[in-house]
Amino acid sequence: MPKRWFPSIRHSEIRDYTAYLLSEICNVSVEPHLQPITGEVSTSASANYQDGARLDVAADGFWGSRFERAFFDVMVFNPYAPSNRQPQLSVCYCSHEASKKRAYERWILEVEHASFTPLIFSATGGLGREATVVYKCIAAQLSAKWGHSYSATMAWIRTSSTMCIRGALSTIGHAFNHSPVDLITKVAQVSFSL
């Protein structure tokens, strides 16, 4: 894969896009600092217990109770890298999800008393299993809020997220910071006219 893909830029764009979507349905903070650990002991060698650690997005009330906080951490990986040459792409997604959970899940559950979901994306635009669940939940809540069909809302979300990952949208230009209602209506009209 060419070096021009700039993984950190892709990571920041999909993080900001996810935060934007979540902000439409709940209170969101980007890159919140985690509470410091006082006396807790890690059982995993790969766990991240550094002071000042932070995750990509936190959303209050996403999974149900408005008092429950959900943390999300984004990762964009190159499926063509030698380290990701697995028999199936689904194995790469699962191993990256497991790696993120080893690093943060225990801290989030025991110290923050919240939930943790890793959002794993491939640089070609694919989503991991848990990211798919999160984005489906976002689509369901947004379609109810905006009064559009679930399928049109999900089509808009998938298209926009793929464009973020592949580099067609930019957080500098705030290309997705507008109401998508007109776009969803046009997608629905096109799908009905076919």
Backbone as a chain_set.jsonl record, in Angstrom:
{"seq": "MPKRWFPSIRHSEIRDYTAYLLSEICNVSVEPHLQPITGEVSTSASANYQDGARLDVAADGFWGSRFERAFFDVMVFNPYAPSNRQPQLSVCYCSHEASKKRAYERWILEVEHASFTPLIFSATGGLGREATVVYKCIAAQLSAKWGHSYSATMAWIRTSSTMCIRGALSTIGHAFNHSPVDLITKVAQVSFSL", "coords": {"N": [[0.844, -1.172, 0.0], [0.537, 2.256, -0.769], [2.561, 4.848, 0.716], [1.266, 7.224, 0.99], [-1.161, 7.086, 2.273], [-1.464, 7.886, 4.917], [-2.122, 6.896, 7.833], [-2.702, 8.074, 10.384], [-4.127, 10.379, 9.793], [-6.412, 9.303, 8.608], [-7.395, 7.942, 10.794], [-8.016, 10.093, 12.542], [-9.993, 11.408, 11.044], [-12.11, 9.504, 10.846], [-12.601, 9.166, 13.556], [-13.494, 11.766, 14.255], [-15.762, 11.904, 12.626], [-17.327, 9.822, 13.68], [-17.72, 10.856, 16.251], [-19.202, 13.121, 15.555], [-21.573, 11.914, 14.53], [-22.469, 10.582, 16.862], [-22.884, 12.808, 18.485], [-25.234, 13.794, 17.558], [-27.134, 12.297, 18.821], [-26.529, 11.954, 21.525], [-24.692, 13.145, 24.469], [-21.33, 13.992, 23.898], [-17.799, 13.538, 24.169], [-14.588, 14.225, 22.898], [-11.583, 12.468, 22.771], [-11.359, 11.981, 25.675], [-9.744, 12.179, 28.849], [-8.728, 9.412, 30.807], [-9.622, 8.274, 34.098], [-7.142, 8.338, 36.66], [-5.332, 5.432, 37.738], [-5.485, 3.971, 40.9], [-3.897, 1.921, 42.711], [-4.968, -0.348, 41.47], [-4.336, -3.453, 39.828], [-2.856, -4.764, 36.943], [-3.695, -7.619, 35.014], [-2.978, -8.323, 32.56], [-0.332, -8.332, 30.275], [-0.324, -6.697, 28.077], [-1.968, -4.606, 28.647], [-2.951, -1.177, 28.846], [-2.003, 1.059, 31.121], [-1.191, 3.652, 31.644], [-0.658, 6.844, 33.152], [-2.625, 9.623, 32.225], [-3.705, 8.48, 29.987], [-5.934, 8.196, 27.223], [-9.01, 7.775, 25.459], [-10.644, 7.62, 22.223], [-13.374, 8.563, 21.832], [-16.083, 9.443, 23.95], [-19.355, 8.742, 24.977], [-22.314, 9.727, 26.474], [-24.963, 7.829, 27.592], [-25.401, 6.273, 25.298], [-25.788, 3.443, 24.979], [-28.162, 3.034, 26.311], [-29.131, 3.69, 29.323], [-29.15, 7.031, 30.375], [-27.229, 7.789, 32.118], [-25.133, 6.107, 31.845], [-21.898, 5.752, 30.626], [-20.249, 5.398, 27.558], [-17.322, 4.275, 26.078], [-15.295, 4.639, 23.197], [-12.831, 3.436, 20.992], [-10.904, 4.1, 18.213], [-9.49, 2.414, 15.434], [-7.63, 2.244, 12.505], [-6.607, 0.025, 10.14], [-4.185, -1.338, 7.853], [-5.097, -3.563, 5.499], [-3.419, -4.829, 3.743], [-0.925, -4.962, 4.785], [1.984, -6.812, 5.82], [1.738, -7.842, 8.442], [-0.954, -8.229, 8.689], [-1.74, -10.295, 7.108], [-3.772, -12.568, 7.053], [-5.662, -15.68, 6.877], [-8.315, -14.955, 6.422], [-10.031, -11.823, 6.157], [-11.742, -11.219, 8.235], [-10.549, -12.367, 10.459], [-8.445, -10.63, 10.964], [-9.853, -8.317, 11.759], [-11.054, -9.296, 14.129], [-8.759, -9.918, 15.682], [-7.6, -7.394, 16.036], [-9.667, -6.102, 17.417], [-9.667, -7.64, 19.756], [-7.115, -7.008, 20.712], [-7.372, -4.251, 21.32], [-9.3, -4.467, 23.337], [-7.865, -5.899, 25.285], [-6.073, -3.931, 25.966], [-7.623, -1.808, 27.058], [-10.205, -2.489, 28.143], [-10.566, -3.618, 30.785], [-9.72, -1.518, 32.461], [-11.628, 0.435, 31.786], [-14.023, -0.805, 32.587], [-13.586, -1.349, 35.37], [-12.49, 0.992, 36.581], [-13.559, 3.331, 35.363], [-16.182, 2.556, 35.315], [-17.84, 2.03, 33.099], [-18.781, 1.287, 29.669], [-16.909, -0.328, 27.019], [-16.056, -0.151, 23.636], [-14.306, -1.264, 20.913], [-13.628, 0.314, 17.821], [-13.015, -0.834, 14.835], [-11.567, -0.377, 11.729], [-10.844, -1.02, 8.281], [-8.348, 0.216, 6.032], [-9.364, 0.183, 3.539], [-12.018, 0.652, 3.766], [-13.708, -1.098, 5.154], [-15.589, -2.403, 8.009], [-15.184, -3.572, 11.364], [-16.68, -6.227, 13.376], [-17.78, -5.231, 15.838], [-17.763, -2.476, 15.375], [-19.598, -2.389, 13.308], [-21.956, -3.089, 14.687], [-22.201, -0.852, 16.392], [-22.473, 1.248, 14.523], [-24.858, 0.451, 13.283], [-26.634, 0.765, 15.401], [-26.398, 3.536, 15.801], [-27.443, 4.384, 13.326], [-30.099, 3.472, 13.544], [-31.065, 5.068, 15.672], [-30.658, 7.657, 14.627], [-32.253, 7.585, 12.305], [-34.785, 7.45, 13.42], [-34.813, 9.902, 14.771], [-34.503, 11.789, 12.67], [-36.596, 11.127, 11.04], [-36.438, 9.52, 8.765], [-35.997, 6.653, 6.599], [-34.524, 3.656, 7.908], [-32.779, 2.28, 6.187], [-31.989, 4.232, 4.273], [-30.703, 6.061, 5.951], [-28.648, 4.458, 6.984], [-27.282, 3.925, 4.611], [-26.302, 6.478, 4.007], [-24.624, 6.88, 6.231], [-22.742, 4.754, 5.948], [-21.622, 5.355, 3.435], [-20.51, 7.899, 3.917], [-18.728, 7.282, 6.031], [-16.967, 5.535, 4.749], [-15.902, 7.281, 2.861], [-14.565, 9.011, 4.595], [-12.564, 7.324, 5.64], [-11.239, 6.534, 3.305], [-10.388, 8.967, 2.418], [-11.832, 10.956, 1.067], [-13.431, 12.813, 2.345], [-12.886, 15.603, 4.464], [-11.859, 16.69, 7.636], [-10.908, 19.18, 7.922], [-12.227, 20.789, 6.068], [-14.739, 20.393, 7.0], [-16.661, 18.714, 5.764], [-18.683, 16.91, 6.402], [-20.114, 18.117, 8.369], [-22.872, 19.004, 8.323], [-26.427, 19.067, 8.012], [-27.67, 15.944, 7.173], [-30.128, 15.463, 6.08], [-31.254, 16.295, 3.573], [-29.592, 14.889, 1.793], [-30.163, 12.245, 2.54], [-32.84, 12.122, 1.804], [-32.585, 12.413, -0.977], [-31.133, 10.039, -1.555], [-33.054, 8.14, -0.826], [-35.047, 8.777, -2.703], [-33.753, 8.141, -5.109], [-33.346, 5.396, -4.762], [-35.985, 4.499, -4.729], [-36.832, 5.151, -7.268], [-35.522, 3.442, -8.93]], "CA": [[0.0, 0.0, 0.0], [1.363, 3.454, -0.837], [2.754, 5.549, 1.977], [0.459, 8.436, 1.025], [-2.452, 6.833, 2.92], [-1.446, 8.592, 6.189], [-3.068, 6.266, 8.757], [-3.15, 8.928, 11.493], [-5.163, 11.279, 9.283], [-7.628, 8.492, 8.45], [-7.885, 7.7, 12.154], [-8.627, 11.317, 13.066], [-11.216, 11.712, 10.306], [-13.2, 8.602, 11.229], [-12.91, 9.505, 14.949], [-14.32, 12.98, 14.252], [-17.051, 11.567, 12.014], [-18.077, 9.044, 14.677], [-18.124, 11.81, 17.295], [-20.28, 13.929, 14.983], [-22.803, 11.106, 14.513], [-22.901, 10.372, 18.24], [-23.347, 14.075, 19.057], [-26.609, 13.995, 17.123], [-28.058, 11.514, 19.648], [-26.177, 11.977, 22.946], [-23.568, 14.017, 24.828], [-20.095, 13.371, 23.426], [-16.518, 14.214, 24.341], [-13.543, 13.646, 22.049], [-10.328, 12.203, 23.468], [-11.419, 12.241, 27.121], [-8.714, 11.534, 29.674], [-9.252, 8.393, 31.716], [-9.285, 8.489, 35.5], [-5.903, 7.634, 37.024], [-5.488, 4.191, 38.498], [-4.905, 4.061, 42.247], [-3.789, 0.628, 43.37], [-5.434, -1.483, 40.676], [-3.232, -4.208, 39.254], [-3.172, -5.351, 35.651], [-3.389, -9.035, 34.838], [-2.562, -8.497, 31.175], [0.922, -7.639, 29.963], [-0.539, -5.721, 27.011], [-2.902, -3.57, 29.085], [-2.424, 0.187, 28.89], [-2.359, 1.665, 32.404], [-0.377, 4.851, 31.805], [-1.355, 8.062, 33.545], [-2.872, 10.495, 31.089], [-4.236, 7.728, 28.85], [-7.24, 8.664, 26.771], [-9.609, 7.062, 24.345], [-11.022, 8.54, 21.156], [-14.693, 9.183, 21.988], [-16.95, 8.99, 25.039], [-20.74, 9.162, 24.749], [-23.186, 9.477, 27.626], [-26.297, 7.321, 27.307], [-25.536, 5.653, 23.976], [-26.311, 2.074, 25.052], [-29.413, 2.92, 27.063], [-29.267, 4.617, 30.427], [-28.49, 8.304, 30.092], [-26.138, 7.956, 33.071], [-24.048, 5.198, 31.501], [-20.938, 6.301, 29.674], [-19.67, 4.42, 26.635], [-16.068, 4.71, 25.48], [-14.994, 4.044, 21.901], [-11.48, 3.697, 20.529], [-10.858, 3.856, 16.78], [-8.252, 1.938, 14.818], [-7.675, 1.995, 11.068], [-5.455, -0.812, 9.806], [-3.932, -1.616, 6.448], [-5.283, -5.009, 5.319], [-2.377, -5.363, 2.868], [0.348, -5.021, 5.512], [2.385, -8.198, 6.107], [1.243, -8.291, 9.748], [-2.391, -8.506, 8.591], [-1.963, -11.339, 6.102], [-4.463, -13.699, 7.675], [-6.44, -16.411, 5.873], [-9.531, -14.189, 6.138], [-10.004, -10.472, 6.693], [-12.482, -11.208, 9.501], [-9.595, -12.716, 11.513], [-7.724, -9.376, 11.275], [-10.752, -7.477, 12.555], [-11.194, -9.892, 15.467], [-7.518, -9.806, 16.454], [-7.434, -5.988, 16.418], [-10.655, -5.841, 18.472], [-9.173, -8.283, 20.984], [-5.964, -6.235, 21.176], [-7.893, -3.031, 21.958], [-9.961, -4.859, 24.59], [-6.812, -6.203, 26.26], [-5.421, -2.686, 26.378], [-8.453, -0.819, 27.746], [-11.511, -2.89, 28.658], [-10.59, -3.784, 32.245], [-9.642, -0.167, 33.031], [-12.916, 1.107, 31.589], [-15.037, -1.458, 33.415], [-13.327, -1.297, 36.813], [-12.172, 2.329, 37.086], [-14.53, 4.289, 34.831], [-17.527, 1.98, 35.471], [-18.487, 2.331, 31.834], [-18.59, 0.232, 28.675], [-15.858, -0.056, 26.046], [-16.235, -0.791, 22.339], [-13.308, -0.88, 19.911], [-14.151, 0.538, 16.469], [-11.925, -1.23, 13.956], [-11.842, -0.14, 10.315], [-9.71, -1.251, 7.39], [-8.069, 1.387, 5.2], [-10.145, 0.052, 2.308], [-13.396, 1.052, 4.039], [-14.486, -2.098, 5.876], [-15.807, -2.24, 9.441], [-15.163, -4.768, 12.196], [-17.986, -6.67, 13.884], [-18.3, -4.332, 16.864], [-18.028, -1.19, 14.724], [-20.847, -2.571, 12.572], [-23.044, -3.021, 15.663], [-22.313, 0.542, 16.838], [-23.004, 2.062, 13.433], [-26.273, 0.094, 13.109], [-27.366, 1.407, 16.497], [-26.434, 4.96, 15.475], [-28.376, 4.557, 12.209], [-31.47, 3.299, 14.038], [-31.437, 6.237, 16.465], [-30.721, 8.824, 13.751], [-33.408, 7.488, 11.412], [-35.963, 7.826, 14.221], [-34.734, 11.339, 15.061], [-34.66, 12.572, 11.458], [-37.817, 10.744, 10.341], [-36.121, 8.881, 7.489], [-35.907, 5.203, 6.716], [-33.264, 3.113, 8.423], [-31.891, 1.915, 5.076], [-31.406, 5.454, 3.696], [-29.78, 6.611, 6.94], [-27.475, 3.58, 7.023], [-26.545, 4.142, 3.362], [-25.583, 7.739, 4.163], [-23.549, 6.671, 7.215], [-21.699, 3.897, 5.368], [-20.944, 6.093, 2.373], [-19.697, 8.958, 4.532], [-17.614, 6.701, 6.788], [-16.003, 5.025, 3.778], [-15.209, 8.432, 2.296], [-13.622, 9.484, 5.617], [-11.439, 6.398, 5.714], [-10.518, 6.542, 2.038], [-9.788, 10.278, 2.227], [-12.616, 11.874, 0.245], [-13.937, 13.874, 3.205], [-11.836, 16.182, 5.282], [-12.326, 17.416, 8.81], [-10.488, 20.571, 7.768], [-13.305, 21.47, 5.364], [-15.996, 20.052, 7.67], [-17.555, 18.274, 4.705], [-19.832, 16.182, 6.915], [-20.755, 18.877, 9.442], [-24.111, 19.613, 7.876], [-27.55, 18.155, 8.197], [-27.724, 15.021, 6.046], [-31.517, 15.159, 5.753], [-31.451, 16.423, 2.128], [-28.904, 13.789, 1.141], [-30.921, 11.019, 2.809], [-34.038, 12.202, 0.971], [-32.173, 12.122, -2.354], [-30.807, 8.611, -1.625], [-34.316, 7.422, -0.789], [-35.724, 8.997, -3.983], [-33.045, 7.376, -6.133], [-33.596, 3.963, -4.569], [-37.369, 4.197, -5.075], [-37.052, 5.34, -8.698], [-34.851, 2.372, -9.681]], "C": [[0.891, 1.238, 0.0], [1.444, 4.16, 0.499], [1.889, 6.797, 2.081], [-0.866, 8.259, 1.766], [-2.542, 7.457, 4.307], [-2.453, 8.023, 7.198], [-3.554, 7.181, 9.879], [-4.211, 9.917, 11.047], [-6.472, 10.517, 9.134], [-8.257, 8.229, 9.823], [-8.615, 8.926, 12.686], [-9.934, 11.637, 12.354], [-12.366, 10.795, 10.72], [-13.573, 8.805, 12.693], [-13.829, 10.718, 15.004], [-15.696, 12.728, 13.649], [-17.928, 10.782, 12.988], [-18.566, 9.951, 15.796], [-19.26, 12.693, 16.806], [-21.6, 13.165, 14.993], [-23.355, 10.924, 15.921], [-23.45, 11.652, 18.86], [-24.765, 14.413, 18.627], [-27.605, 13.279, 18.041], [-27.718, 11.504, 21.137], [-25.03, 12.952, 23.203], [-22.257, 13.289, 24.54], [-18.896, 14.211, 23.845], [-15.475, 13.456, 23.527], [-12.24, 13.6, 22.839], [-10.384, 12.542, 24.959], [-10.289, 11.516, 27.845], [-9.386, 10.538, 30.601], [-8.819, 8.722, 33.138], [-7.989, 7.744, 35.822], [-6.199, 6.401, 37.865], [-4.782, 4.355, 39.838], [-4.95, 2.684, 42.889], [-4.297, -0.561, 42.59], [-4.242, -2.152, 40.018], [-3.693, -4.846, 37.957], [-2.835, -6.83, 35.642], [-2.902, -9.311, 33.425], [-1.302, -7.69, 30.902], [0.716, -6.556, 28.912], [-1.507, -4.608, 27.41], [-2.208, -2.219, 29.178], [-2.902, 0.846, 30.175], [-1.524, 2.906, 32.677], [-1.244, 6.013, 32.291], [-1.498, 8.954, 32.319], [-3.385, 9.768, 29.859], [-5.606, 8.286, 28.486], [-7.708, 7.816, 25.609], [-10.138, 8.085, 23.345], [-12.337, 9.277, 21.402], [-15.381, 8.592, 23.213], [-18.341, 9.56, 24.781], [-21.581, 8.778, 25.954], [-24.56, 9.015, 27.151], [-26.471, 6.634, 25.972], [-26.191, 4.277, 24.035], [-27.593, 1.954, 25.858], [-29.54, 3.991, 28.113], [-28.509, 5.911, 30.136], [-27.324, 8.565, 31.037], [-24.947, 7.059, 32.755], [-23.172, 5.818, 30.414], [-20.37, 5.156, 28.843], [-18.415, 5.025, 26.025], [-15.839, 3.941, 24.188], [-13.554, 4.401, 21.535], [-11.372, 3.223, 19.087], [-9.485, 3.341, 16.371], [-8.516, 1.715, 13.339], [-6.427, 1.197, 10.723], [-5.383, -1.049, 8.306], [-4.075, -3.126, 6.226], [-4.214, -5.652, 4.446], [-1.014, -5.434, 3.552], [0.698, -6.483, 5.814], [1.849, -8.719, 7.442], [-0.24, -8.634, 9.73], [-2.716, -9.561, 7.54], [-2.512, -12.591, 6.785], [-5.219, -14.454, 6.58], [-7.711, -15.651, 5.469], [-9.42, -12.818, 6.793], [-10.722, -10.397, 8.044], [-11.573, -11.56, 10.683], [-8.806, -11.479, 11.931], [-8.591, -8.474, 12.143], [-10.855, -7.999, 13.989], [-9.924, -9.734, 16.292], [-7.266, -8.359, 16.875], [-8.44, -5.586, 17.497], [-10.174, -6.416, 19.798], [-7.985, -7.517, 21.569], [-6.411, -4.954, 21.89], [-8.565, -3.365, 23.293], [-8.938, -5.212, 25.665], [-6.201, -4.922, 26.813], [-6.306, -1.819, 27.275], [-9.679, -1.339, 28.486], [-11.56, -2.991, 30.18], [-10.563, -2.43, 32.944], [-10.997, 0.529, 32.941], [-13.981, 0.511, 32.5], [-14.824, -1.212, 34.9], [-13.085, 0.102, 37.359], [-13.215, 3.343, 36.64], [-15.976, 3.842, 35.063], [-18.39, 2.311, 34.258], [-18.297, 1.149, 30.895], [-17.518, 0.66, 27.676], [-16.137, -0.833, 24.774], [-15.14, -0.33, 21.399], [-13.967, -0.749, 18.541], [-13.004, 0.316, 15.491], [-12.377, -1.086, 12.504], [-10.623, -0.546, 9.508], [-9.548, -0.013, 6.519], [-8.808, 1.336, 3.868], [-11.625, 0.351, 2.523], [-14.24, 0.046, 4.784], [-14.581, -1.8, 7.356], [-15.699, -3.588, 10.131], [-16.549, -5.078, 12.731], [-18.574, -5.679, 14.874], [-18.576, -2.94, 16.314], [-19.336, -1.26, 13.937], [-22.04, -2.466, 13.51], [-23.282, -1.578, 16.112], [-22.946, 1.393, 15.743], [-24.461, 1.713, 13.123], [-27.133, 0.742, 14.182], [-27.48, 2.912, 16.26], [-27.456, 5.213, 14.371], [-29.824, 4.434, 12.669], [-31.939, 4.53, 14.81], [-31.558, 7.489, 15.597], [-31.917, 8.772, 12.82], [-34.694, 7.843, 12.156], [-35.976, 9.333, 14.487], [-35.055, 12.171, 13.825], [-35.932, 12.232, 10.681], [-37.578, 10.168, 8.958], [-35.995, 7.385, 7.7], [-34.532, 4.801, 7.243], [-32.295, 2.845, 7.284], [-31.234, 3.139, 4.446], [-30.39, 6.07, 4.654], [-28.504, 5.777, 7.0], [-26.637, 3.749, 5.76], [-25.724, 5.422, 3.452], [-24.395, 7.566, 5.11], [-22.417, 5.84, 6.614], [-20.916, 4.613, 4.275], [-20.013, 7.146, 2.961], [-18.512, 8.384, 5.3], [-16.553, 6.144, 5.848], [-15.22, 6.171, 3.159], [-14.236, 9.03, 3.304], [-12.367, 8.624, 5.634], [-10.59, 6.465, 4.446], [-9.96, 7.909, 1.689], [-10.58, 11.257, 1.4], [-13.206, 13.013, 1.058], [-12.793, 14.384, 4.062], [-12.433, 16.898, 6.461], [-11.917, 18.868, 8.739], [-11.601, 21.362, 7.095], [-14.666, 21.226, 5.979], [-17.059, 19.593, 6.67], [-18.78, 17.536, 5.236], [-20.548, 16.924, 8.03], [-21.94, 19.68, 8.919], [-25.216, 18.597, 8.08], [-27.664, 17.246, 6.981], [-29.145, 14.741, 5.564], [-31.76, 15.245, 4.252], [-30.808, 15.273, 1.378], [-29.665, 12.482, 1.34], [-32.173, 10.989, 1.941], [-33.699, 11.874, -0.472], [-31.825, 10.649, -2.529], [-32.085, 7.787, -1.661], [-35.063, 7.583, -2.12], [-35.084, 8.193, -5.085], [-33.354, 5.899, -5.982], [-35.023, 3.584, -4.923], [-37.619, 4.33, -6.575], [-36.382, 4.265, -9.533], [-35.742, 1.242, -9.951]], "O": [[1.903, 1.265, 0.701], [0.524, 4.087, 1.314], [1.788, 7.378, 3.161], [-1.628, 9.22, 1.872], [-3.649, 7.548, 4.838], [-3.521, 8.603, 7.396], [-4.71, 7.077, 10.291], [-5.101, 10.264, 11.824], [-7.531, 11.031, 9.495], [-9.476, 8.286, 9.989], [-9.717, 8.808, 13.222], [-10.886, 12.089, 12.988], [-13.484, 11.267, 10.924], [-14.738, 8.637, 13.054], [-14.832, 10.706, 15.718], [-16.689, 13.285, 14.118], [-19.125, 11.045, 13.107], [-19.706, 9.826, 16.242], [-20.185, 12.986, 17.563], [-22.627, 13.699, 15.412], [-24.553, 11.088, 16.153], [-24.375, 11.6, 19.671], [-25.427, 15.232, 19.263], [-28.79, 13.614, 18.044], [-28.548, 11.082, 21.943], [-24.465, 13.516, 22.266], [-22.094, 12.121, 24.891], [-18.965, 15.439, 23.873], [-15.473, 12.226, 23.472], [-11.853, 14.572, 23.488], [-9.552, 13.303, 25.453], [-9.928, 10.391, 27.498], [-10.476, 10.788, 31.116], [-7.79, 9.361, 33.358], [-7.762, 6.645, 35.317], [-7.185, 6.345, 38.6], [-3.641, 4.813, 39.907], [-5.934, 2.326, 43.537], [-4.079, -1.697, 43.01], [-3.254, -1.495, 39.689], [-4.79, -5.4, 37.882], [-1.817, -7.248, 36.194], [-2.461, -10.421, 33.127], [-1.215, -6.514, 31.253], [1.488, -5.598, 28.852], [-1.831, -3.753, 26.586], [-1.035, -2.128, 29.541], [-4.085, 1.16, 30.305], [-1.185, 3.181, 33.828], [-2.403, 6.151, 31.898], [-0.599, 9.028, 31.482], [-3.493, 10.37, 28.79], [-6.337, 8.784, 29.343], [-6.913, 7.222, 24.88], [-10.081, 9.288, 23.6], [-12.409, 10.489, 21.202], [-15.276, 7.395, 23.481], [-18.482, 10.725, 24.41], [-21.555, 7.63, 26.398], [-25.237, 9.719, 26.403], [-27.606, 6.428, 25.543], [-27.064, 3.976, 23.221], [-28.068, 0.837, 26.065], [-30.011, 5.092, 27.825], [-27.358, 5.879, 29.7], [-26.517, 9.462, 30.791], [-23.872, 7.228, 33.33], [-23.669, 6.339, 29.416], [-20.052, 4.087, 29.364], [-18.438, 6.146, 25.517], [-16.146, 2.752, 24.091], [-13.115, 5.532, 21.744], [-11.709, 2.081, 18.775], [-8.459, 3.774, 16.893], [-9.499, 1.078, 12.962], [-5.31, 1.644, 10.986], [-6.383, -0.97, 7.593], [-3.249, -3.893, 6.72], [-4.103, -6.877, 4.403], [-0.049, -5.915, 2.958], [-0.196, -7.299, 6.038], [1.54, -9.904, 7.564], [-0.736, -9.266, 10.663], [-3.87, -9.69, 7.132], [-1.779, -13.545, 7.05], [-5.4, -13.933, 5.479], [-8.128, -15.701, 4.312], [-8.798, -12.667, 7.844], [-10.348, -9.596, 8.9], [-11.809, -11.092, 11.797], [-8.526, -11.293, 13.116], [-8.123, -7.93, 13.143], [-10.755, -7.231, 14.945], [-10.001, -9.444, 17.486], [-6.762, -8.125, 17.974], [-8.106, -4.813, 18.395], [-10.263, -5.76, 20.837], [-7.866, -7.393, 22.788], [-5.88, -4.616, 22.948], [-8.414, -2.627, 24.267], [-9.122, -4.863, 26.831], [-5.855, -4.847, 27.992], [-5.789, -1.153, 28.172], [-10.154, -0.664, 29.399], [-12.502, -2.497, 30.799], [-11.295, -2.213, 33.91], [-11.454, 1.138, 33.908], [-14.755, 1.245, 33.115], [-15.775, -0.901, 35.617], [-13.443, 0.376, 38.505], [-13.703, 4.129, 37.452], [-16.893, 4.663, 35.014], [-19.511, 2.803, 34.382], [-17.721, 0.13, 31.276], [-17.252, 1.85, 27.505], [-16.421, -2.03, 24.82], [-15.038, 0.862, 21.108], [-14.767, -1.597, 18.147], [-12.13, 1.171, 15.338], [-13.422, -1.6, 12.106], [-9.494, -0.434, 9.986], [-10.51, 0.722, 6.296], [-8.869, 2.334, 3.15], [-12.407, 0.312, 1.574], [-15.415, 0.319, 5.031], [-13.775, -1.049, 7.904], [-16.071, -4.618, 9.569], [-17.481, -4.291, 12.561], [-19.747, -5.32, 14.765], [-19.528, -2.287, 16.743], [-20.095, -0.291, 13.907], [-23.034, -1.824, 13.172], [-24.426, -1.134, 16.202], [-23.858, 2.174, 16.014], [-25.228, 2.595, 12.737], [-28.234, 1.214, 13.901], [-28.537, 3.499, 16.49], [-28.25, 6.149, 14.464], [-30.681, 5.203, 12.235], [-33.068, 4.986, 14.631], [-32.462, 8.298, 15.806], [-32.54, 9.802, 12.562], [-35.591, 8.466, 11.587], [-37.031, 9.966, 14.434], [-35.796, 13.149, 13.914], [-36.311, 12.963, 9.765], [-38.421, 10.309, 8.072], [-35.899, 6.908, 8.831], [-33.534, 5.496, 7.053], [-31.108, 3.15, 7.4], [-30.048, 3.099, 4.116], [-29.339, 6.546, 4.226], [-27.404, 6.325, 7.06], [-25.408, 3.718, 5.828], [-24.571, 5.449, 3.021], [-23.295, 8.044, 4.831], [-21.248, 6.197, 6.761], [-19.693, 4.493, 4.198], [-18.86, 7.265, 2.545], [-17.411, 8.93, 5.236], [-15.359, 6.269, 6.124], [-14.012, 6.057, 2.951], [-13.175, 9.515, 2.909], [-11.248, 9.138, 5.643], [-9.361, 6.454, 4.516], [-9.148, 8.026, 0.772], [-10.053, 12.313, 1.05], [-13.458, 14.085, 0.509], [-11.841, 13.654, 4.342], [-13.407, 17.637, 6.315], [-12.505, 19.711, 9.416], [-11.893, 22.487, 7.503], [-15.656, 21.799, 5.524], [-18.208, 20.03, 6.726], [-19.821, 17.536, 4.58], [-21.511, 16.398, 8.588], [-21.986, 20.901, 9.067], [-24.959, 17.412, 8.294], [-27.746, 17.74, 5.857], [-29.345, 13.867, 4.721], [-32.409, 14.36, 3.693], [-31.394, 14.735, 0.438], [-29.796, 11.695, 0.403], [-32.527, 9.941, 1.4], [-34.436, 11.139, -1.129], [-32.18, 10.056, -3.548], [-32.192, 6.84, -2.441], [-35.65, 6.619, -2.612], [-35.785, 7.616, -5.917], [-33.6, 5.215, -6.976], [-35.264, 2.464, -5.373], [-38.526, 3.688, -7.104], [-36.641, 4.176, -10.733], [-35.328, 0.264, -10.573]]}, "num_chains": 1, "name": "protein.A"}
